[in-house]
Amino acid sequence: MKIIDCSCAIGYKTVNYEVVNHENLIVREKVKQARDAEELLAELDFCGIYGAVVSHNTMADVDPDYGNRAVLAEVAKAPDRLLPTWTILPPITESQYAPEHLFPAMKANRVQMLRAYPERNRYLLNGVVMGELIGEIAAAGIPLYLSPSEGWQGIYSILQEYPTLTVILHNYGLWSHARLTFPLFQTYPNFYIETGDMQAAGEIKEICGKFGSERLLFGSDFPSNAIGGPLATLLGAGIAPAHIENIAYKNVERMLGEVKL
């Protein structure tokens, strides 16, 4: 079966490695990281993973522009298997992130998904700061990766302002997230979760039963997690093969097919 890991990072972090725990506190631990595309591909091959959606750790740790260039250099080594994501900044201070500049650059570089690290990059992810850009991202169906490592309130707030925005939640912690994510599933039809931190028994099956398998994307959030754990959790989730296929690759392929650039 084809499997696409929807959440992998390349590059060494300045702190190895921040992980969100069950109380939304930052845990710093040493994990195996992938310095470059070659090392990531070796991890994917070991686990039998076809391809991955990729970020670069310098997007948050160093500078978004630097990280966006760095991820392009890495995915160019295996463009048939690695899909780049970029991070964004407020167009009012960095004009290259205005939609009229950003979207053509995304199209030219095969970028169809975006990320935001507002706390790390010192801005607020809301309509006052990012209104023009977020509105256009929502209208174009471009998925935006967000993590509650910077707080749940920001995720709730941006979806309240832009209810059609496509959001992919990642790095949300290993303990149950149901009280925080189920309201988002219920209220916002374009809210998704990658499965990397779903390692508690029955989580995937419960979400499939309540909201459908179409709302989940297989992802490891590597190197926050080793790829094998989330993969075993998906394959052993006790759901129908059709649901596993949706999560493994069909949902992300559908999402990418709906992006308008």
N, C-alpha and C positions, 0 to 999 in steps of 0.2 A: 504493500500500500504506500502511496505517495504521502510524505509528511513534510510540511513546511513549518519550521520553527519561527514563530512570528515575533520573537523578542530575544535577540542576541546582541551582545556588545563586543566590539574589538577595541584593543588598546588598553594600556595599563592605567589604572586610576592613581591619583596622587595619594589616596588613602585606600589601602587594600583590606577590606571591601565593606562598604556600608550596606546593611541589610535591614529592612523594616521588620520588627518583631511584632508579636501579637498585641502589644500595648501601644503600637505606633511610636516606639522608641527606636533610635538608631543603634544598631549593633555593629561594631567594627570587628571583622574577622579576616583572616588570611584565606584566600581562595585561589584556585587555579584560574588564571586569566589567559586570554588569547592575545598575544602581542600584535598579530597581523592576521590577514585572511587565511594564510596557509595553516596557522595553528587552529583557527576556528573551523576550517574545513576538515581538519583531522578529527576534531571533536564530533562534528556532524557525521563524518564517515563511520566513526566508531559506533555511533548510535543508530546508523541506518537512516539518517535524515537527508532528504533530497536537497533542501535549500533553506534559506533563512532570511528574515527581514533584519537588517543590521543598522546599529548606531555605532558611534565612536565615543568612548568615554571622555575625550577631550571636549566634546560639545558642552558638557556641564563643568568639567574640571579646569579647563583652560580658557577657551573662547569659542562661542558658537561658530563663527566664520571659519576658524581654524579646524574645528571638529567636522564641519560640513565638508570642507575640502579633503580632510583626512579620510573620511568614510568613502568618498568617491574614489580615491586612489586605491583603497583596499578592495572594494567590490569590483573594480575594473579587472582584477585578476581572475575573477570567476563570474562574469556577468550573467551566465545562464543559471547560476545557483544562488547568488547573493543579490538582494534588493536593498538599495540604500534608503535611509530616512535622514531627514534634516531636522534641526531644531530651529526655532523661530525667536525673534526679538521684536520689540515694538517698532513699527515703521516710523513713528514720530521722532525717534532718535537714530535709527538705522534705516535709511530710506530704501535700501536694497531689499527689505522685507515687506515693502508695500506690494499688494497683489499684482500690480502691473509689471513689477520687476521680478517678484518671486516666482510667479506661476510659469512664465516662459523659461526661467532658469531651471525650474523643476522638470518641466517637460524635456528640455534639452539634455538633462542629466539622468533621466529615467527615475526621478524621485516622485513617488505617489503617496507617501505618508510622512507625517510631521510629528515633532515632539516639542514639548515645552517644559522648561525647568525655571519657572518664574522666580522662586526664592533664590536659587543658585545664581541666576543671572540678573537679580535685583530689579524686578518689575512686578506689577500686579496683572494677573490674567483676568481681565474684565473688560467690559465694553468701553469704559472711559479710556483705558490705555490702548486696547487692542481692537476696538470695535470694528473698524473697517476690515482689518485682516481676518478676524475670526468670522465675521459675517460672510466673507467671500469663501473662506475655507469650508464653512457649513454648506453654502450653496453649491460648491463644487464637489461635495461628497468626499472630501479628503479626510481620512482618519487622522486623529490627533491623539498621540500617546500621552497619558497623564499618570502620575503616581501620587498616592496619598502620603508618600514619605514627606511631602511638603504640605500636608494637611488635607483633610477631607472637605473642609468648608469651601476651598477654592474650586474643587470639582463640582460640588453642588451648585455653587454660585454661577459658574460659567454655563452649566447646563440650564439653569433657570433663565439666564439671559438669552441663550441660543439653544432652544430645545431640539432643533434638528441637527445639531452638531454631532458628528460621528466621533465618539470617544472610545479609545481602547485603554482600559485600566491595566496597569502592570505594577509589580513590586509593591504589593499591598499587605504582605505578611502572611505567615503560615497558619495562624489560628483563624477561626471562623470569621468571615466578613459579612455574613448574611444580613445583619441588621443595618449595615451601611450600604450594601450593594443591591439588595432586593428592591428597595424603594426606587433606585435608579433604573433597574431593569423594568419595573412596572410602569414608570412614568415616561421614560425616554426610549423610543424605539431604536435609536441608533447608539445605544450604550452597549459596549462589549467588554469582556474580560479575557485576557490571555491567561492560560491555565497554570503558569509556572508555579505559583504559590498555593495551588489547590491540592494540598497533600494530606488533608484531613479526610477521613473515610466518608464516602457518599456525597461529597460536594458536587462533583460533576453530574452525577446521576440526579441529584435533587434539582439542580438548575435546569437540566434538560427536561425534567418533568414539569417544572413550574413555568418556564419561559421558552423552552425549545433549545435544541442543540445549535440553532443558527446564531445564538448570542455568545458563543464561546469560540476562541481561537487557540489552537495549541501553541504554547510558547513556554520556554524554559526560564526566561529572564536571565540566561547565562551571561556572566558568571556568578550572579547572585545565587543561582542554583546550578548544580551540575545537570546536564541535559537528561541523563538517564532516569532520575527520579520522577520528574513530570511526565516523561514518556511512559514509564511503567504505570503511573497513576491513570493516564488516559486509557491505555490498552486494557487495564484491569478495572475499569470503572463500572462494568456490568451494564453497559448500554448497548443498544442495537448497533450492528456494524454500520448501518447508514448514518447513525449519529456520530460514530467515531470518524467516519470519512468527512462529514461536515466539519468537525472540529480540526481534523488533521490537515486539511488543505482546501476543501471546497468553499468554506466561508470566506477565507482570506482572498481566494481567487475571485469570488463574486464581488467582494468589496472593491478590489482593485479594478475590476471591470466596470464599476459604476463611477469611478473617479473621472471628473470632467476637467481636463487641462487644455 
